[in-house]
Amino acid sequence: MKKLLILLLSALMLISLAACSNGGSNGGSKALADDSHAAWVVHGQYLLADGTENGWNGKDTAVYEASSMTAASLDDIKALDEELYNTLSSKDVKYLYTADVIFGTNDAGWTTNALIDGVMYKANGSYAFKVAQCSVDKDGDNTVYAEDQWISDPKTAYAESLTPATLFMPVWQEEADENGFSWASNPVAIGGSGLYTIVCAQYNSVSAAGNPGYGIGLVKKEDKDGIAYEQIVEWVAGDHTYAVIGGFNEWADAGVVEMEAGENSTWTATVDLTAGTEFKVRADGAWDYSWGAEDGANLVAEEDGTYLVTIDFSGDAPVVTAEKQ
């Protein structure tokens, strides 16, 4: 009987030691480094902690190296944020990485959408990011990074948000949902502009529908002045006024040609233009909303003449046309 008790106690001690060594649910000081990839790298047009502007895949090797994540332990996360540590401790974490970045202070030149407290917002592209597990090929002084696995990915990397108050994670499905989100949408920082620590974990479980294989969290460390989110309000065409503005009036507030409402959600105006003149339709006498060609560029008069300019809101997106009379 005594021998049996000794054997049982020994087995329990071995199990406890194993749990501690692999960073199990009780935490651990061992860095959970990925032994199958040379690097984990964060991508996006935000700023690195030292102020360097980051980029997407294909960026310079120096930027790849600067945006590589560092293997971390659960104890590291506990020192960073107790709540996130508790969340991760309930997961079966296989690999764990962190990186410090600055979101929302630089203009990426594009926008992305995110839900914040159930409301749709437009965010500057400097709030968006993704993580990639990379291989690294070194040939002398030449180093080449290659993205082996994007997080998230439609088939192999279903990632959940570990910190919903600071990170919007789009739905993991190939078809866009009613808000236009799918796996192809970027995760977006929604805690405001500032310095964050990104925490990315890979679980031992395999990604599948309803079963996340990865988790990403954002811990805000410092507020910074930056670009505000813009709430997206459903556009009701009849609640606004429209005018044609362009080179013909030197893009000034004075001299615009007001448009008149027609049938089927259309507005029209007749404008005299010379060849090469650029122009657009603007709403409400301001630059918050304006429309030109399909790619967003200004419309251009091909020859001298009088043009009937029409903006049509009857479709999925406003369409501007200019027909020479």
TIKOLSE-767175 format. One record per residue (C-alpha): x, y, z; residue number from 0; residue in one letter. Coordinates in steps of 0.1 Angstrom, whole numbers, plus 5000, padded with zeros to 4 digits. Example, Ala and Ser with C-alpha at 12.3 -4.5 7.8 and 13.67 -1.06 7.14 Angstrom:
2
+------+------+------+-----+------+
|   c1 |   c2 |   c3 | pos | code |
+------+------+------+-----+------+
| 5123 | 4955 | 5078 |   0 |    a |
| 5137 | 4989 | 5071 |   1 |    s |
+------+------+------+-----+------+
This chain:
325
+------+------+------+-----+------+
|   c1 |   c2 |   c3 | pos | code |
+------+------+------+-----+------+
| 5000 | 5000 | 5000 |   0 |    m |
| 5028 | 5024 | 5009 |   1 |    k |
| 5046 | 5017 | 4976 |   2 |    k |
| 5014 | 5024 | 4957 |   3 |    l |
| 5010 | 5058 | 4975 |   4 |    l |
| 5046 | 5067 | 4967 |   5 |    i |
| 5040 | 5058 | 4930 |   6 |    l |
| 5008 | 5079 | 4929 |   7 |    l |
| 5025 | 5109 | 4945 |   8 |    l |
| 5055 | 5106 | 4921 |   9 |    s |
| 5031 | 5105 | 4891 |  10 |    a |
| 5013 | 5136 | 4904 |  11 |    l |
| 5045 | 5154 | 4909 |  12 |    m |
| 5056 | 5146 | 4873 |  13 |    l |
| 5023 | 5158 | 4859 |  14 |    i |
| 5026 | 5190 | 4879 |  15 |    s |
| 5062 | 5196 | 4867 |  16 |    l |
| 5051 | 5190 | 4831 |  17 |    a |
| 5023 | 5215 | 4834 |  18 |    a |
| 5046 | 5241 | 4847 |  19 |    c |
| 5073 | 5235 | 4821 |  20 |    s |
| 5049 | 5238 | 4791 |  21 |    n |
| 5031 | 5269 | 4804 |  22 |    g |
| 4998 | 5251 | 4812 |  23 |    g |
| 4968 | 5266 | 4828 |  24 |    s |
| 4987 | 5274 | 4860 |  25 |    n |
| 5011 | 5297 | 4840 |  26 |    g |
| 5048 | 5293 | 4834 |  27 |    g |
| 5080 | 5311 | 4829 |  28 |    s |
| 5091 | 5293 | 4798 |  29 |    k |
| 5089 | 5312 | 4765 |  30 |    a |
| 5065 | 5294 | 4742 |  31 |    l |
| 5086 | 5297 | 4711 |  32 |    a |
| 5075 | 5283 | 4677 |  33 |    d |
| 5099 | 5255 | 4666 |  34 |    d |
| 5083 | 5253 | 4631 |  35 |    s |
| 5087 | 5289 | 4619 |  36 |    h |
| 5118 | 5311 | 4619 |  37 |    a |
| 5098 | 5342 | 4628 |  38 |    a |
| 5064 | 5357 | 4637 |  39 |    w |
| 5059 | 5391 | 4621 |  40 |    v |
| 5033 | 5418 | 4624 |  41 |    v |
| 5022 | 5435 | 4592 |  42 |    h |
| 5004 | 5468 | 4585 |  43 |    g |
| 5010 | 5505 | 4580 |  44 |    q |
| 5012 | 5515 | 4616 |  45 |    y |
| 5044 | 5527 | 4634 |  46 |    l |
| 5068 | 5505 | 4652 |  47 |    l |
| 5076 | 5514 | 4688 |  48 |    a |
| 5107 | 5534 | 4676 |  49 |    d |
| 5086 | 5555 | 4652 |  50 |    g |
| 5095 | 5535 | 4620 |  51 |    t |
| 5066 | 5531 | 4596 |  52 |    e |
| 5058 | 5494 | 4591 |  53 |    n |
| 5045 | 5478 | 4560 |  54 |    g |
| 5029 | 5447 | 4545 |  55 |    w |
| 5047 | 5417 | 4530 |  56 |    n |
| 5075 | 5426 | 4507 |  57 |    g |
| 5089 | 5453 | 4530 |  58 |    k |
| 5126 | 5458 | 4535 |  59 |    d |
| 5145 | 5432 | 4555 |  60 |    t |
| 5154 | 5457 | 4582 |  61 |    a |
| 5117 | 5464 | 4587 |  62 |    v |
| 5108 | 5427 | 4587 |  63 |    y |
| 5134 | 5422 | 4615 |  64 |    e |
| 5121 | 5452 | 4634 |  65 |    a |
| 5085 | 5440 | 4632 |  66 |    s |
| 5093 | 5405 | 4643 |  67 |    s |
| 5075 | 5394 | 4674 |  68 |    m |
| 5093 | 5380 | 4705 |  69 |    t |
| 5084 | 5346 | 4721 |  70 |    a |
| 5068 | 5351 | 4755 |  71 |    a |
| 5058 | 5331 | 4785 |  72 |    s |
| 5024 | 5332 | 4803 |  73 |    l |
| 5043 | 5348 | 4832 |  74 |    d |
| 5053 | 5377 | 4808 |  75 |    d |
| 5016 | 5382 | 4800 |  76 |    i |
| 5007 | 5381 | 4837 |  77 |    k |
| 5031 | 5410 | 4842 |  78 |    a |
| 5016 | 5428 | 4813 |  79 |    l |
| 4979 | 5424 | 4819 |  80 |    d |
| 4963 | 5402 | 4846 |  81 |    e |
| 4929 | 5399 | 4828 |  82 |    e |
| 4946 | 5388 | 4795 |  83 |    l |
| 4967 | 5363 | 4815 |  84 |    y |
| 4936 | 5348 | 4830 |  85 |    n |
| 4920 | 5345 | 4796 |  86 |    t |
| 4951 | 5328 | 4781 |  87 |    l |
| 4955 | 5305 | 4811 |  88 |    s |
| 4921 | 5290 | 4803 |  89 |    s |
| 4934 | 5282 | 4767 |  90 |    k |
| 4957 | 5253 | 4757 |  91 |    d |
| 4985 | 5276 | 4744 |  92 |    v |
| 5012 | 5261 | 4722 |  93 |    k |
| 5031 | 5292 | 4710 |  94 |    y |
| 5030 | 5328 | 4724 |  95 |    l |
| 5044 | 5360 | 4709 |  96 |    y |
| 5044 | 5397 | 4716 |  97 |    t |
| 5054 | 5430 | 4699 |  98 |    a |
| 5050 | 5467 | 4707 |  99 |    d |
| 5034 | 5489 | 4680 | 100 |    v |
| 5018 | 5524 | 4677 | 101 |    i |
| 4983 | 5524 | 4661 | 102 |    f |
| 4964 | 5554 | 4647 | 103 |    g |
| 4990 | 5582 | 4647 | 104 |    t |
| 5001 | 5581 | 4611 | 105 |    n |
| 4979 | 5584 | 4580 | 106 |    d |
| 4981 | 5552 | 4560 | 107 |    a |
| 4962 | 5568 | 4531 | 108 |    g |
| 4932 | 5544 | 4532 | 109 |    w |
| 4905 | 5534 | 4556 | 110 |    t |
| 4890 | 5502 | 4569 | 111 |    t |
| 4857 | 5494 | 4588 | 112 |    n |
| 4852 | 5480 | 4623 | 113 |    a |
| 4825 | 5474 | 4648 | 114 |    l |
| 4829 | 5493 | 4681 | 115 |    i |
| 4802 | 5485 | 4707 | 116 |    d |
| 4780 | 5472 | 4679 | 117 |    g |
| 4783 | 5504 | 4658 | 118 |    v |
| 4800 | 5506 | 4624 | 119 |    m |
| 4830 | 5529 | 4623 | 120 |    y |
| 4856 | 5539 | 4596 | 121 |    k |
| 4892 | 5537 | 4609 | 122 |    a |
| 4924 | 5549 | 4593 | 123 |    n |
| 4944 | 5521 | 4578 | 124 |    g |
| 4971 | 5527 | 4605 | 125 |    s |
| 4948 | 5509 | 4630 | 126 |    y |
| 4947 | 5476 | 4609 | 127 |    a |
| 4972 | 5448 | 4610 | 128 |    f |
| 4978 | 5410 | 4606 | 129 |    k |
| 5002 | 5385 | 4619 | 130 |    v |
| 5022 | 5361 | 4598 | 131 |    a |
| 5043 | 5331 | 4606 | 132 |    q |
| 5074 | 5333 | 4584 | 133 |    c |
| 5102 | 5312 | 4571 | 134 |    s |
| 5136 | 5330 | 4567 | 135 |    v |
| 5161 | 5321 | 4540 | 136 |    d |
| 5196 | 5334 | 4546 | 137 |    k |
| 5222 | 5334 | 4518 | 138 |    d |
| 5253 | 5352 | 4531 | 139 |    g |
| 5243 | 5387 | 4540 | 140 |    d |
| 5210 | 5384 | 4520 | 141 |    n |
| 5179 | 5376 | 4542 | 142 |    t |
| 5145 | 5368 | 4526 | 143 |    v |
| 5113 | 5365 | 4547 | 144 |    y |
| 5084 | 5345 | 4533 | 145 |    a |
| 5049 | 5344 | 4548 | 146 |    e |
| 5039 | 5308 | 4554 | 147 |    d |
| 5008 | 5313 | 4574 | 148 |    q |
| 4986 | 5345 | 4577 | 149 |    w |
| 4966 | 5350 | 4609 | 150 |    i |
| 4937 | 5349 | 4601 | 151 |    s |
| 4933 | 5327 | 4570 | 152 |    d |
| 4901 | 5312 | 4555 | 153 |    p |
| 4911 | 5275 | 4559 | 154 |    k |
| 4939 | 5272 | 4585 | 155 |    t |
| 4940 | 5301 | 4609 | 156 |    a |
| 4907 | 5310 | 4627 | 157 |    y |
| 4917 | 5337 | 4652 | 158 |    a |
| 4896 | 5351 | 4680 | 159 |    e |
| 4899 | 5384 | 4698 | 160 |    s |
| 4912 | 5379 | 4733 | 161 |    l |
| 4905 | 5416 | 4742 | 162 |    t |
| 4872 | 5426 | 4725 | 163 |    p |
| 4874 | 5461 | 4741 | 164 |    a |
| 4905 | 5470 | 4722 | 165 |    t |
| 4906 | 5446 | 4692 | 166 |    l |
| 4879 | 5440 | 4665 | 167 |    f |
| 4884 | 5406 | 4649 | 168 |    m |
| 4863 | 5401 | 4617 | 169 |    p |
| 4842 | 5369 | 4613 | 170 |    v |
| 4860 | 5338 | 4601 | 171 |    w |
| 4841 | 5329 | 4570 | 172 |    q |
| 4847 | 5333 | 4533 | 173 |    e |
| 4814 | 5350 | 4524 | 174 |    e |
| 4810 | 5385 | 4538 | 175 |    a |
| 4784 | 5390 | 4565 | 176 |    d |
| 4757 | 5416 | 4566 | 177 |    e |
| 4783 | 5443 | 4575 | 178 |    n |
| 4807 | 5433 | 4548 | 179 |    g |
| 4832 | 5415 | 4571 | 180 |    f |
| 4849 | 5382 | 4563 | 181 |    s |
| 4882 | 5364 | 4570 | 182 |    w |
| 4898 | 5387 | 4544 | 183 |    a |
| 4890 | 5418 | 4565 | 184 |    s |
| 4918 | 5430 | 4588 | 185 |    n |
| 4918 | 5429 | 4626 | 186 |    p |
| 4915 | 5465 | 4637 | 187 |    v |
| 4926 | 5482 | 4670 | 188 |    a |
| 4895 | 5499 | 4684 | 189 |    i |
| 4909 | 5512 | 4717 | 190 |    g |
| 4920 | 5546 | 4703 | 191 |    g |
| 4954 | 5558 | 4691 | 192 |    s |
| 4984 | 5548 | 4712 | 193 |    g |
| 5012 | 5524 | 4720 | 194 |    l |
| 5000 | 5488 | 4723 | 195 |    y |
| 5015 | 5454 | 4729 | 196 |    t |
| 5001 | 5428 | 4705 | 197 |    i |
| 4998 | 5394 | 4720 | 198 |    v |
| 4993 | 5365 | 4696 | 199 |    c |
| 4989 | 5329 | 4707 | 200 |    a |
| 4986 | 5296 | 4688 | 201 |    q |
| 4966 | 5269 | 4705 | 202 |    y |
| 4972 | 5232 | 4704 | 203 |    n |
| 4937 | 5228 | 4690 | 204 |    s |
| 4933 | 5228 | 4652 | 205 |    v |
| 4914 | 5257 | 4636 | 206 |    s |
| 4879 | 5248 | 4624 | 207 |    a |
| 4845 | 5264 | 4622 | 208 |    a |
| 4836 | 5275 | 4657 | 209 |    g |
| 4869 | 5263 | 4671 | 210 |    n |
| 4896 | 5291 | 4671 | 211 |    p |
| 4932 | 5279 | 4666 | 212 |    g |
| 4947 | 5313 | 4674 | 213 |    y |
| 4940 | 5342 | 4697 | 214 |    g |
| 4951 | 5378 | 4694 | 215 |    i |
| 4949 | 5405 | 4721 | 216 |    g |
| 4959 | 5442 | 4724 | 217 |    l |
| 4970 | 5457 | 4756 | 218 |    v |
| 4972 | 5495 | 4755 | 219 |    k |
| 5002 | 5509 | 4773 | 220 |    k |
| 5001 | 5546 | 4764 | 221 |    e |
| 4976 | 5571 | 4748 | 222 |    d |
| 4989 | 5592 | 4719 | 223 |    k |
| 4973 | 5619 | 4698 | 224 |    d |
| 4961 | 5604 | 4665 | 225 |    g |
| 4933 | 5600 | 4640 | 226 |    i |
| 4898 | 5597 | 4653 | 227 |    a |
| 4874 | 5569 | 4643 | 228 |    y |
| 4845 | 5581 | 4621 | 229 |    e |
| 4810 | 5567 | 4627 | 230 |    q |
| 4794 | 5554 | 4595 | 231 |    i |
| 4759 | 5567 | 4592 | 232 |    v |
| 4735 | 5554 | 4566 | 233 |    e |
| 4735 | 5578 | 4537 | 234 |    w |
| 4700 | 5592 | 4530 | 235 |    v |
| 4704 | 5610 | 4497 | 236 |    a |
| 4674 | 5632 | 4501 | 237 |    g |
| 4687 | 5647 | 4533 | 238 |    d |
| 4716 | 5664 | 4515 | 239 |    h |
| 4724 | 5690 | 4489 | 240 |    t |
| 4748 | 5685 | 4459 | 241 |    y |
| 4769 | 5708 | 4437 | 242 |    a |
| 4795 | 5704 | 4409 | 243 |    v |
| 4829 | 5719 | 4418 | 244 |    i |
| 4861 | 5718 | 4399 | 245 |    g |
| 4888 | 5736 | 4379 | 246 |    g |
| 4861 | 5758 | 4363 | 247 |    f |
| 4857 | 5776 | 4396 | 248 |    n |
| 4892 | 5769 | 4409 | 249 |    e |
| 4878 | 5744 | 4434 | 250 |    w |
| 4865 | 5773 | 4455 | 251 |    a |
| 4833 | 5774 | 4476 | 252 |    d |
| 4821 | 5803 | 4455 | 253 |    a |
| 4810 | 5795 | 4419 | 254 |    g |
| 4799 | 5759 | 4424 | 255 |    v |
| 4770 | 5748 | 4403 | 256 |    v |
| 4741 | 5736 | 4424 | 257 |    e |
| 4723 | 5704 | 4414 | 258 |    m |
| 4686 | 5699 | 4412 | 259 |    e |
| 4667 | 5668 | 4424 | 260 |    a |
| 4652 | 5646 | 4397 | 261 |    g |
| 4634 | 5613 | 4397 | 262 |    e |
| 4647 | 5580 | 4411 | 263 |    n |
| 4673 | 5594 | 4435 | 264 |    s |
| 4691 | 5615 | 4409 | 265 |    t |
| 4704 | 5651 | 4410 | 266 |    w |
| 4715 | 5670 | 4379 | 267 |    t |
| 4733 | 5702 | 4368 | 268 |    a |
| 4743 | 5718 | 4335 | 269 |    t |
| 4780 | 5730 | 4335 | 270 |    v |
| 4801 | 5747 | 4309 | 271 |    d |
| 4835 | 5731 | 4307 | 272 |    l |
| 4867 | 5733 | 4286 | 273 |    t |
| 4887 | 5703 | 4275 | 274 |    a |
| 4909 | 5689 | 4303 | 275 |    g |
| 4889 | 5705 | 4331 | 276 |    t |
| 4886 | 5683 | 4362 | 277 |    e |
| 4855 | 5683 | 4384 | 278 |    f |
| 4836 | 5664 | 4410 | 279 |    k |
| 4802 | 5663 | 4428 | 280 |    v |
| 4803 | 5675 | 4464 | 281 |    r |
| 4777 | 5672 | 4492 | 282 |    a |
| 4766 | 5699 | 4516 | 283 |    d |
| 4792 | 5725 | 4506 | 284 |    g |
| 4820 | 5706 | 4523 | 285 |    a |
| 4846 | 5679 | 4515 | 286 |    w |
| 4834 | 5652 | 4539 | 287 |    d |
| 4817 | 5635 | 4510 | 288 |    y |
| 4825 | 5639 | 4473 | 289 |    s |
| 4823 | 5617 | 4442 | 290 |    w |
| 4840 | 5615 | 4408 | 291 |    g |
| 4851 | 5586 | 4387 | 292 |    a |
| 4846 | 5550 | 4399 | 293 |    e |
| 4882 | 5548 | 4411 | 294 |    d |
| 4877 | 5580 | 4432 | 295 |    g |
| 4897 | 5603 | 4408 | 296 |    a |
| 4883 | 5635 | 4394 | 297 |    n |
| 4862 | 5634 | 4363 | 298 |    l |
| 4877 | 5652 | 4332 | 299 |    v |
| 4860 | 5670 | 4304 | 300 |    a |
| 4872 | 5654 | 4271 | 301 |    e |
| 4863 | 5685 | 4250 | 302 |    e |
| 4849 | 5720 | 4252 | 303 |    d |
| 4811 | 5721 | 4257 | 304 |    g |
| 4781 | 5721 | 4280 | 305 |    t |
| 4777 | 5690 | 4301 | 306 |    y |
| 4748 | 5675 | 4319 | 307 |    l |
| 4763 | 5662 | 4352 | 308 |    v |
| 4742 | 5636 | 4370 | 309 |    t |
| 4747 | 5618 | 4403 | 310 |    i |
| 4726 | 5587 | 4408 | 311 |    d |
| 4720 | 5572 | 4443 | 312 |    f |
| 4696 | 5544 | 4432 | 313 |    s |
| 4723 | 5516 | 4431 | 314 |    g |
| 4746 | 5501 | 4457 | 315 |    d |
| 4770 | 5531 | 4454 | 316 |    a |
| 4766 | 5567 | 4440 | 317 |    p |
| 4775 | 5570 | 4403 | 318 |    v |
| 4784 | 5603 | 4386 | 319 |    v |
| 4781 | 5607 | 4348 | 320 |    t |
| 4788 | 5637 | 4325 | 321 |    a |
| 4771 | 5638 | 4291 | 322 |    e |
| 4780 | 5665 | 4266 | 323 |    k |
| 4749 | 5683 | 4253 | 324 |    q |
+------+------+------+-----+------+
